[in-house]
Each structure stands twice: as C-alpha cells, then as structure tokens.
Amino acid sequence: MMINRKSGSYLTALGAVAFLGACDILDVDNPNALVQADIEKVEAAAAAVNGSQALVANGVGGIYAAFSTVGDEITWIGSRDAWNELDQGTPDNPGNEFADGSFPGIAQARWMSQFAVGLLEGHVAESAGNATLQADLARANLYAGVAYSSIAQMFDDFAFSDRTEPGPLIGEANMHTVFDQAIAYYSAAMAGGGETAVRAQAARAQAYHQKAIWGLLNPPGSTPGNPLINDSNANSDAMAVLSSVAGTDWAYRFSYSGSTVGNNLSWQVNERGELQIGPEYATKDPADPPTLTSHNLMDPIEGALDTRYKTRVDEFLDNGGYAPLTVVGERGLRLMVAEAALATGDMDGFTNHINMIREGLDGLTAYSGQIPAIDMLQHERRVNLFMQYKRLQDHYRFGVKSMNWLSGSPAVTTPGLMLPITRIEILANCHHPDNANHPCG
C-alpha cells in the first residue's frame, strides 16, 4: 500500500504507540509534526516496535473480517452486499469494498514491521551488548513474521510498496516466498530467548505447516487427493514448543482494547451487526439476527454439544469490538503433529496427540477409533482453531464446502482461491497490469 511519505506510515505507527503510552520519549514540540528523524532516535526504539505490534494486530484483525466471511465460521446478516459476495464464495473480487477497505491496514502493518526490524538492527549494531535493544529487535522480528505469514496465508498476490514507491507484484506462483520471509523473521526472533522465542518458534511451526498447505492448493483449481500435511520442520518446531508448554493450554494472542486498537472482525459482529457466527455453528434469531438462539456443533464422540467451540464463541461475542485473536497455541501445535502422524499411518501417535487435547485439556471422552481418523482431525481442527483464520484452507483441502457458497461460485469451482490485490493498491501501483499507467515509466 503506498502512503504519503510525510504523514502516513510514521504518524500511523506513532499514533498507535500514543495509546501505548510511549510518545513521551520523543523529543518533539508537537506530536502532530513528527518526522522520520524522530522515530529513528534510539530513545524511540521501543515506541517503534510497539507501534509495529499495534499495526500488525490491527491489520490482521482488519483483513480477517473479509477473509473469515468466505469460510463458514462467519455469515452475513446486515445490509451491505459486499459481505454477501464474500459469504457466497467470491473472495477474488479486487473491488469488494470490505477486502479493499482492509487492505491498507495489512499493507501498513507489513511496511511498519519491516521498518521496525531494520531500525532496531541498526540500533543493536551501534550499541553492542544492549540487552533492551536486543529484546526489542526480537519482538520486532516476531511482529514482522506475523504480518508476513498472515499475508502469505490470506492473499493470492501482494506488492511490497515502500510508501509512495510502488513495489512489483510478488506473483501468485511466488507467494510461498512470503512464507519464507516470515520464517526468517521468526528465526531471528528466537534469538531473543524467553517468551518471545517460544512465540516465534510456535509461529514458525505454523508458518511451515501453512506453507505446506499452500503447496497443496496452488495453483488453485482442485481439491488435493491427499489433504494431509507432514512437514518435518513444522513437526520439529511444534514438538520443541510442546515440550515446554504441554498441558498449560498456552497461546500467543493479540489483545485489543479501547486504549489500544480494535479487532474489526469482532466489531463487525458485535457492534455493527453486519456479520454473525455462521449457521453451522449457531442459530440466529430470525427476528433479531444479532442474537443467537442455540449453538449447533456436536462432539462426534460425546454425542452432545461441543462446549469447547461454544466457549470460544461466547468469548468472541462478549468482548464487543475487542475480542482477542489467537495467533498460535498449544492446541494448534498438537493438531499439526497429530496430522503428521496420521499422514504416516502412525495411529498410536495420532490418537495420543488428539487425546492430549480431548482428555488432557478438555476432560472429554478419549478418541479410540469411534469415527474415521480424518473425520476426527477435521472436527478437532474446527473447534480448537475456531476464529484462528485456518478454516478457509481446510474447506479447500478437505473438500468441505460452506453451506453459504453458491454452486457456481469461485470458491466452489476453483478451490484454493484467496484474497486478491485490491483496487486501492491497483490504482496506486503502476506495476499492476490493471493500472492505467502500467507499466511504470
């Protein structure tokens, strides 16, 4: 996303930092007149990283509203037809107003997170041995990893523009390289040690796993014959993190509040009333669609309501426009290694990992072959990864359609389609073939 050099990226980032209470360290007369030199001061290092965190949390929550509406977790109940277009299985319209409206947020998050890493690398090089700066650099790398991996997962193409300088398109066939960049950021973040390193290694495991799913679904157009992932890098990272967090229900989450940033997805559901929990998960009151009358997902072994996903729905609905968003957690890591075991025919390993969730974390009846293992995996992913932006890929790779998709929709006819580069970037970026000024001259 191209941004005015003087007033866009830096002021947005520092505005985010303002409600984190960090602007008092900037030696300026007027915080509305911030220039690049102010944020480049070593005294502002933590502010730059905090601003990156805020923009990444805001950007991911923003684009996730459009992305999740394509899957079955979220459905349209309001008055704006562009939500309905997504709901019915059309993720690839560059002019969709809600995908387009959210594009600047994730683009700015990507730019600011990359900028923060470069800034902190310079400070660390000039201040060898400064533990505070090194910790800030590790956090900056973590947030950049989240931004890059989110883009790689949710988009079919992207452009890394530098404020007013248009960047070339990455290309649909090359989006796997954005996962590679995310993985590199996570690897660098692990050098910081402590909780940052745990978060980074868990997120790196997830990025390896999602990159492997990308490989199954690209080029888009068909459901893979074998949907299961067994990635050695993902497995190794997942097991390393699980060795320290197993049994704690650990999760790396973005928290939102009125004094930081909001989560656009939860705002659209809980405040605006354009979206609601999908009909396969809950029944809405026909006279008052923002109100749910029942929860619907049953546990296939217990034969009763699966209260795990209901707990997640309730948390989401109870937090207004500030519902937390889980980046990665113990449950997701356990499901990665369970899937890998299933892919290799290791039924004992699959059962053990599934039951570490069912019995160990949730006190439910253990899985012992009551239903096909792949059905068990899909159910456990559905309830344990609810609202963690994994569902659309699972629709595509397992060949499970949303009940909202129209029979001839792109999501049905071309499995694997994600979000496109949207109109706001097309109009500003002369590298895009649909830009009137293409090619750049």
C-alpha positions as CSV (number, residue, x, y, z in Angstrom):
1,M,0.0,0.0,0.0
2,M,1.5,3.3,-1.0
3,I,1.4,6.0,1.7
4,N,2.3,9.7,1.7
5,R,5.9,10.0,2.9
6,K,5.4,12.7,5.4
7,S,2.1,11.8,7.0
8,G,1.3,8.2,6.5
9,S,3.3,5.4,7.9
10,Y,5.2,7.1,10.7
11,L,2.2,9.0,12.0
12,T,0.0,6.0,11.9
13,A,2.6,3.9,13.8
14,L,3.3,6.6,16.3
15,G,-0.4,7.2,16.7
16,A,-0.7,3.5,17.7
17,V,2.2,4.0,20.1
18,A,0.5,7.0,21.7
19,F,-2.2,4.9,23.4
20,L,0.5,2.5,24.5
21,G,1.9,5.5,26.5
22,A,5.3,5.7,24.7
23,C,5.2,9.0,23.0
24,D,6.6,10.9,25.9
25,I,10.1,9.7,24.9
26,L,10.0,11.6,21.7
27,D,11.8,14.9,21.9
28,V,9.4,17.0,19.7
29,D,7.5,20.1,20.3
30,N,4.3,18.9,18.5
31,P,3.5,15.2,18.3
32,N,1.4,16.1,15.2
33,A,4.5,17.2,13.4
34,L,6.6,14.0,13.8
35,V,9.2,13.4,11.1
36,Q,11.3,10.4,10.2
37,A,14.2,11.6,12.3
38,D,12.1,11.4,15.5
39,I,11.3,7.8,15.2
40,E,14.8,6.9,14.2
41,K,16.2,8.0,17.5
42,V,17.5,5.2,19.7
43,E,15.3,6.6,22.5
44,A,12.2,5.8,20.3
45,A,13.2,2.2,19.6
46,A,10.6,0.6,21.9
47,A,8.0,3.0,20.6
48,A,8.7,1.9,17.0
49,V,8.3,-1.8,18.0
50,N,5.2,-1.1,20.0
51,G,3.8,0.8,17.0
52,S,4.6,-2.2,14.8
53,Q,2.8,-4.5,17.2
54,A,-0.3,-2.3,17.2
55,L,-0.4,-2.0,13.4
56,V,0.0,-5.8,12.9
57,A,-2.7,-6.6,15.4
58,N,-5.0,-4.0,13.8
59,G,-4.1,-5.1,10.2
60,V,-4.6,-8.8,10.8
61,G,-7.9,-8.2,12.7
62,G,-9.0,-5.9,9.9
63,I,-8.4,-8.2,6.9
64,Y,-9.6,-11.2,8.8
65,A,-13.1,-9.9,8.7
66,A,-13.2,-10.3,4.9
67,F,-11.2,-13.5,4.9
68,S,-13.3,-15.3,7.6
69,T,-16.6,-14.4,5.9
70,V,-15.6,-16.5,2.9
71,G,-15.5,-19.6,5.2
72,D,-18.4,-20.9,7.2
73,E,-17.4,-19.5,10.7
74,I,-18.9,-16.1,9.9
75,T,-22.0,-15.2,7.9
76,W,-23.6,-12.0,6.6
77,I,-26.7,-10.7,8.3
78,G,-26.6,-7.0,7.6
79,S,-27.2,-4.5,4.8
80,R,-24.0,-4.3,2.8
81,D,-24.0,-6.6,-0.2
82,A,-20.2,-6.8,-0.4
83,W,-20.3,-9.0,2.7
84,N,-22.8,-11.2,1.0
85,E,-20.5,-11.6,-2.0
86,L,-17.8,-12.9,0.3
87,D,-20.2,-15.1,2.2
88,Q,-21.5,-16.7,-1.0
89,G,-18.0,-17.8,-2.1
90,T,-16.4,-14.9,-4.1
91,P,-13.1,-14.0,-2.4
92,D,-11.3,-12.8,-5.6
93,N,-13.1,-9.6,-6.5
94,P,-10.5,-6.7,-6.2
95,G,-13.3,-4.2,-5.9
96,N,-15.0,-5.8,-2.9
97,E,-15.4,-2.8,-0.6
98,F,-14.5,-4.7,2.6
99,A,-11.5,-6.5,1.4
100,D,-10.4,-3.3,-0.3
101,G,-11.1,-1.2,2.8
102,S,-9.0,-3.5,4.9
103,F,-6.1,-3.8,2.5
104,P,-4.3,-0.6,3.7
105,G,-4.2,-1.8,7.3
106,I,-2.4,-5.1,6.5
107,A,-0.2,-3.3,4.0
108,Q,0.8,-0.7,6.5
109,A,1.4,-3.4,9.1
110,R,3.8,-5.2,6.7
111,W,5.7,-2.0,6.0
112,M,6.0,-0.8,9.6
113,S,7.0,-4.2,10.9
114,Q,9.8,-4.4,8.3
115,F,10.8,-0.8,9.0
116,A,11.0,-1.6,12.8
117,V,13.2,-4.6,12.2
118,G,15.6,-2.5,10.1
119,L,15.6,0.3,12.6
120,L,16.3,-1.9,15.6
121,E,19.0,-3.8,13.7
122,G,20.8,-0.5,13.2
123,H,20.5,0.4,16.9
124,V,21.7,-3.0,18.0
125,A,24.7,-2.8,15.7
126,E,25.6,0.6,17.2
127,S,25.0,-0.5,20.8
128,A,26.6,-3.9,21.1
129,G,25.5,-5.7,24.2
130,N,22.4,-3.6,24.9
131,A,20.0,-6.3,26.2
132,T,17.0,-4.0,26.0
133,L,17.6,-3.2,22.3
134,Q,18.2,-6.9,21.5
135,A,14.9,-7.8,23.2
136,D,13.1,-5.1,21.2
137,L,14.7,-6.4,18.0
138,A,13.5,-9.9,18.8
139,R,9.9,-8.6,19.3
140,A,10.2,-6.6,16.0
141,N,11.1,-9.7,14.2
142,L,8.2,-11.6,15.8
143,Y,5.6,-9.0,14.7
144,A,7.1,-8.9,11.1
145,G,6.8,-12.7,11.0
146,V,3.1,-12.4,11.9
147,A,2.4,-9.8,9.3
148,Y,4.2,-11.7,6.5
149,S,2.8,-15.1,7.3
150,S,-0.8,-13.6,7.5
151,I,-0.3,-12.1,4.1
152,A,1.0,-15.3,2.7
153,Q,-1.9,-17.2,4.0
154,M,-4.7,-14.9,3.2
155,F,-3.7,-13.5,-0.2
156,D,-3.1,-14.9,-3.7
157,D,-0.8,-12.0,-4.6
158,F,0.7,-8.9,-3.0
159,A,3.0,-6.0,-3.6
160,F,5.5,-4.7,-1.0
161,S,5.3,-1.0,-1.9
162,D,7.5,1.5,0.0
163,R,5.3,4.4,0.9
164,T,5.0,6.3,-2.4
165,E,7.3,4.0,-4.2
166,P,5.3,1.2,-5.9
167,G,6.6,-2.3,-5.4
168,P,6.5,-5.0,-8.0
169,L,3.9,-7.8,-7.7
170,I,5.2,-10.9,-5.9
171,G,3.2,-13.0,-8.3
172,E,0.7,-15.8,-7.5
173,A,3.2,-18.5,-8.1
174,N,5.7,-16.9,-5.8
175,M,3.6,-16.3,-2.7
176,H,5.3,-19.2,-1.0
177,T,8.4,-16.9,-0.7
178,V,6.4,-14.7,1.6
179,F,6.2,-17.7,4.0
180,D,9.9,-18.0,3.6
181,Q,10.4,-14.4,4.7
182,A,8.0,-14.9,7.7
183,I,10.0,-18.0,8.7
184,A,13.3,-15.9,8.5
185,Y,11.8,-13.3,10.8
186,Y,10.6,-15.9,13.3
187,S,14.0,-17.5,13.3
188,A,15.6,-14.1,14.1
189,A,13.1,-13.5,16.8
190,M,14.0,-16.8,18.5
191,A,17.4,-15.3,19.3
192,G,15.8,-13.1,21.9
193,G,15.0,-16.0,24.2
194,G,12.3,-16.1,26.8
195,E,8.6,-15.9,25.8
196,T,9.4,-14.1,22.6
197,A,11.4,-17.1,21.4
198,V,8.6,-19.5,22.4
199,R,6.0,-17.5,20.5
200,A,8.3,-17.2,17.5
201,Q,9.1,-20.9,17.3
202,A,5.4,-21.8,17.7
203,A,4.5,-19.3,14.9
204,R,7.4,-20.7,12.8
205,A,5.9,-24.2,13.1
206,Q,2.6,-22.8,12.0
207,A,4.2,-21.0,9.0
208,Y,5.9,-24.2,7.9
209,H,2.6,-26.0,8.1
210,Q,0.7,-23.3,6.3
211,K,3.3,-23.1,3.6
212,A,2.9,-26.9,3.0
213,I,-0.9,-26.4,2.8
214,W,-0.2,-23.6,0.2
215,G,1.7,-26.1,-1.8
216,L,-1.4,-28.4,-1.8
217,L,-3.7,-25.7,-3.0
218,N,-1.6,-23.9,-5.6
219,P,-2.2,-23.3,-8.4
220,P,-5.9,-23.1,-7.3
221,G,-8.4,-25.3,-9.1
222,S,-8.8,-28.7,-7.5
223,T,-9.1,-30.4,-4.2
224,P,-5.9,-32.3,-3.4
225,G,-6.1,-36.1,-3.4
226,N,-4.2,-36.3,-0.1
227,P,-5.0,-33.3,2.1
228,L,-2.7,-34.3,5.0
229,I,0.5,-32.4,5.9
230,N,3.6,-34.0,7.3
231,D,6.3,-31.3,7.3
232,S,9.5,-32.1,9.3
233,N,10.3,-28.5,10.1
234,A,6.8,-27.9,11.4
235,N,6.8,-31.1,13.4
236,S,10.2,-30.3,15.0
237,D,9.3,-26.8,16.0
238,A,5.9,-27.9,17.3
239,M,7.4,-30.6,19.4
240,A,10.1,-28.3,20.8
241,V,7.4,-25.8,22.0
242,L,5.1,-28.5,23.3
243,S,8.0,-29.9,25.4
244,S,7.8,-26.7,27.5
245,V,4.1,-25.7,27.3
246,A,2.2,-29.1,27.2
247,G,-0.8,-29.2,29.4
248,T,-1.0,-25.5,30.0
249,D,-3.3,-24.5,27.1
250,W,-0.7,-22.0,26.2
251,A,-1.5,-19.5,23.4
252,Y,0.1,-16.4,21.8
253,R,-2.8,-13.9,21.4
254,F,-3.3,-10.4,20.3
255,S,-5.4,-8.5,22.9
256,Y,-7.5,-5.5,21.9
257,S,-9.0,-2.7,23.9
258,G,-10.3,0.8,23.8
259,S,-6.9,2.2,24.8
260,T,-5.0,0.3,22.0
261,V,-6.6,-0.9,18.8
262,G,-9.8,-2.7,17.8
263,N,-10.5,-6.0,16.1
264,N,-12.5,-5.2,13.0
265,L,-14.0,-8.7,12.8
266,S,-15.5,-8.6,16.3
267,W,-16.6,-5.0,15.7
268,Q,-18.5,-6.0,12.6
269,V,-20.2,-8.8,14.5
270,N,-20.8,-7.3,17.9
271,E,-21.1,-3.5,17.2
272,R,-22.0,-3.0,13.6
273,G,-24.2,-6.1,13.2
274,E,-23.2,-6.9,9.6
275,L,-21.8,-10.3,10.4
276,Q,-22.7,-13.2,12.8
277,I,-21.5,-16.6,13.7
278,G,-22.2,-19.0,10.8
279,P,-25.3,-21.1,10.7
280,E,-23.5,-24.4,11.0
281,Y,-22.1,-23.2,14.4
282,A,-25.1,-21.4,15.8
283,T,-28.7,-20.4,15.0
284,K,-29.6,-16.8,14.9
285,D,-32.9,-15.4,15.9
286,P,-34.8,-14.6,12.7
287,A,-36.5,-11.6,14.3
288,D,-33.2,-10.3,15.7
289,P,-30.2,-11.8,13.8
290,P,-27.6,-10.4,16.1
291,T,-29.0,-12.7,18.8
292,L,-28.2,-16.4,18.8
293,T,-30.8,-18.8,20.0
294,S,-28.7,-22.0,20.0
295,H,-25.2,-23.5,19.4
296,N,-25.1,-26.4,16.9
297,L,-21.8,-28.2,16.7
298,M,-21.9,-31.6,18.3
299,D,-19.0,-33.6,19.6
300,P,-19.0,-36.7,17.4
301,I,-17.9,-39.0,20.3
302,E,-19.8,-37.4,23.2
303,G,-22.9,-37.1,21.1
304,A,-23.6,-33.7,22.8
305,L,-22.9,-30.1,22.2
306,D,-19.1,-29.5,21.8
307,T,-18.8,-26.9,24.6
308,R,-15.2,-26.1,23.5
309,Y,-16.2,-24.1,20.5
310,K,-19.1,-22.6,22.4
311,T,-16.7,-21.2,24.9
312,R,-14.8,-19.6,22.0
313,V,-18.0,-18.2,20.5
314,D,-19.0,-16.8,23.9
315,E,-15.7,-15.1,24.4
316,F,-15.8,-13.6,21.0
317,L,-19.3,-12.3,21.5
318,D,-18.7,-11.0,25.0
319,N,-15.8,-8.7,24.0
320,G,-17.6,-6.3,21.7
321,G,-15.2,-4.8,19.2
322,Y,-12.1,-6.0,21.2
323,A,-12.3,-9.8,21.0
324,P,-8.8,-11.3,21.3
325,L,-7.3,-13.1,18.3
326,T,-5.1,-16.2,18.8
327,V,-2.0,-16.3,16.5
328,V,-0.9,-19.8,17.6
329,G,-1.4,-22.0,20.6
330,E,-0.8,-25.4,22.1
331,R,-3.9,-26.8,20.6
332,G,-2.8,-25.9,17.1
333,L,0.6,-27.3,17.6
334,R,-0.8,-30.5,18.9
335,L,-3.0,-30.8,15.8
336,M,-0.1,-30.3,13.5
337,V,1.8,-33.3,14.9
338,A,-1.4,-35.3,15.1
339,E,-1.9,-34.7,11.4
340,A,1.7,-35.6,10.6
341,A,1.2,-38.9,12.5
342,L,-2.0,-39.7,10.6
343,A,-0.2,-38.8,7.3
344,T,2.4,-41.5,8.0
345,G,-0.1,-44.1,9.3
346,D,1.0,-43.8,12.9
347,M,-2.4,-44.3,14.5
348,D,-0.9,-44.6,18.0
349,G,0.8,-41.2,17.6
350,F,-2.3,-39.6,16.1
351,T,-4.5,-40.9,18.9
352,N,-2.1,-39.8,21.6
353,H,-1.9,-36.3,20.3
354,I,-5.6,-35.9,19.8
355,N,-6.3,-37.2,23.3
356,M,-3.7,-34.8,24.8
357,I,-6.3,-32.2,23.7
358,R,-9.5,-34.1,24.3
359,E,-8.6,-35.7,27.6
360,G,-5.7,-33.7,28.8
361,L,-7.0,-30.2,28.2
362,D,-10.8,-30.7,28.0
363,G,-11.7,-33.8,30.1
364,L,-13.6,-35.3,27.2
365,T,-14.0,-39.0,26.2
366,A,-10.8,-40.2,24.5
367,Y,-10.7,-41.0,20.8
368,S,-10.2,-44.7,20.2
369,G,-11.4,-45.2,16.7
370,Q,-15.1,-44.4,17.1
371,I,-15.1,-42.4,13.8
372,P,-12.6,-42.3,10.9
373,A,-9.4,-40.6,12.0
374,I,-9.5,-38.0,9.3
375,D,-13.0,-37.0,10.4
376,M,-11.7,-36.7,14.0
377,L,-8.9,-34.5,12.8
378,Q,-11.2,-32.2,10.9
379,H,-13.6,-31.9,13.9
380,E,-10.8,-31.1,16.3
381,R,-9.3,-28.5,14.0
382,R,-12.7,-26.9,13.6
383,V,-13.4,-26.5,17.3
384,N,-9.9,-25.9,18.5
385,L,-8.9,-23.4,15.8
386,F,-12.2,-21.6,15.7
387,M,-11.5,-17.9,14.6
388,Q,-7.8,-18.5,14.0
389,Y,-8.0,-17.9,10.2
390,K,-7.4,-21.6,9.3
391,R,-10.9,-22.6,8.2
392,L,-10.9,-21.5,4.6
393,Q,-7.8,-23.6,3.8
394,D,-9.5,-26.5,5.5
395,H,-12.6,-26.1,3.4
396,Y,-10.4,-26.3,0.3
397,R,-8.0,-29.1,1.2
398,F,-10.6,-31.4,2.7
399,G,-13.2,-30.7,0.1
400,V,-15.8,-29.4,2.5
401,K,-18.0,-26.6,1.2
402,S,-19.6,-23.8,3.2
403,M,-23.4,-24.1,3.1
404,N,-23.4,-20.4,2.1
405,W,-21.4,-20.9,-1.1
406,L,-23.4,-20.7,-4.4
407,S,-23.0,-23.7,-6.6
408,G,-21.1,-21.7,-9.3
409,S,-19.1,-19.5,-7.0
410,P,-15.3,-19.2,-7.4
411,A,-14.8,-20.9,-4.0
412,V,-16.6,-24.0,-5.4
413,T,-15.3,-24.0,-8.9
414,T,-11.7,-23.0,-8.1
415,P,-10.7,-24.4,-4.7
416,G,-7.7,-22.6,-3.2
417,L,-8.7,-19.0,-4.1
418,M,-7.7,-16.5,-1.5
419,L,-8.0,-12.7,-1.5
420,P,-6.5,-10.6,-4.4
421,I,-4.6,-7.4,-4.5
422,T,-7.4,-5.0,-4.1
423,R,-8.5,-1.9,-6.0
424,I,-6.8,0.7,-3.7
425,E,-3.4,-0.8,-4.5
426,I,-4.1,-1.4,-8.1
427,L,-5.0,2.3,-8.7
428,A,-1.8,3.3,-6.9
429,N,0.7,0.8,-8.2
430,C,1.8,1.1,-11.8
431,H,3.3,-2.4,-11.7
432,H,-0.2,-3.9,-11.7
433,P,-1.4,-4.9,-15.2
434,D,-4.8,-3.3,-14.4
435,N,-3.3,0.1,-13.6
436,A,-3.9,2.7,-16.3
437,N,-0.2,3.7,-16.1
438,H,1.1,0.1,-16.4
439,P,4.0,-0.4,-17.0
440,C,5.8,2.0,-14.7
441,G,7.5,4.7,-16.7
